[in-house]
Amino acid sequence: RTPIEFQRIPDRAALFARLLSDPQRYALISPQVFAYEAKQQPLLARKLTLIQFPDMPRAEPYYLMCSQNINRALLDRLNRAIAARYPELQTTSP
């Protein structure tokens, strides 16, 4: 039995290129990131399948600046503003 190999690939372009090159590869990626990248590169949406698990926590939107000490109320306001500005990147749980 072959052990599972784990690789961290911080560069998104390299990650998606690797996923497209081998149909047996998979990655854990947020639906928001997948939606954004698929919009930028339509080939991804045609060649890759996004599988959502109901017990996976939803990722927070990305921010230009962030801090571990950010006030939750401010974070919620940022999340609402991002969702209002980019509704196409919002996903719902299955």
C-alpha positions in Angstrom: 0.0 0.0 0.0 1.4 3.4 -1.0 1.5 6.0 1.7 -0.4 9.2 1.1 1.8 12.1 0.1 1.0 15.6 1.4 2.4 18.6 -0.3 1.9 22.3 0.6 1.8 24.3 -2.6 1.4 28.0 -1.7 1.4 29.3 -5.2 -2.2 28.9 -6.6 -1.1 28.8 -10.2 1.2 25.8 -9.5 -1.5 24.1 -7.4 -4.1 24.3 -10.2 -1.5 23.3 -12.9 -0.7 20.2 -10.8 -4.3 19.4 -10.3 -5.0 19.6 -14.0 -2.0 17.5 -14.9 -3.1 14.4 -12.9 -6.7 13.3 -12.5 -5.9 11.4 -9.3 -4.8 14.5 -7.4 -6.9 16.4 -5.1 -6.6 19.5 -2.9 -8.4 21.0 0.1 -9.4 24.5 -1.0 -12.2 26.8 0.0 -15.2 27.1 -2.3 -14.6 30.9 -2.4 -11.1 30.4 -3.8 -12.3 27.8 -6.3 -15.1 30.1 -7.5 -12.6 33.0 -7.9 -10.0 31.0 -9.7 -12.6 29.3 -12.0 -13.9 32.8 -12.9 -10.3 33.8 -13.8 -9.5 30.6 -15.6 -12.7 29.0 -17.1 -10.7 25.8 -17.9 -10.6 25.0 -14.2 -14.4 25.0 -14.0 -14.6 22.6 -16.9 -11.8 20.2 -15.8 -12.1 20.2 -12.0 -14.9 19.2 -9.7 -15.6 20.9 -6.4 -16.9 18.6 -3.7 -18.2 20.2 -0.6 -18.4 18.4 2.7 -21.2 19.6 5.1 -18.9 19.2 8.1 -16.1 21.4 6.8 -16.1 24.9 8.3 -16.6 27.8 6.0 -13.6 29.9 5.3 -13.5 33.6 6.1 -13.1 35.9 3.1 -9.7 37.2 2.3 -8.6 40.6 3.5 -5.8 43.0 2.3 -4.9 43.4 6.0 -5.8 41.3 8.9 -4.8 40.7 12.5 -5.4 38.0 15.0 -6.5 40.7 17.4 -9.2 42.1 15.1 -12.6 42.9 16.8 -15.2 40.3 15.8 -17.8 43.1 15.1 -15.4 44.7 12.7 -14.6 41.3 11.0 -18.4 40.7 10.6 -18.7 44.2 9.0 -15.9 43.4 6.6 -17.4 40.0 5.7 -20.8 41.7 4.9 -19.1 44.3 2.8 -17.1 41.7 0.8 -20.2 39.6 0.3 -22.2 42.6 -0.9 -19.4 43.7 -3.3 -18.6 40.1 -4.6 -21.9 38.1 -4.4 -20.7 35.7 -7.2 -17.9 34.5 -4.9 -20.3 33.5 -2.1 -21.2 29.9 -1.7 -23.7 28.0 0.3 -23.3 24.8 2.2 -24.7 21.7 0.6 
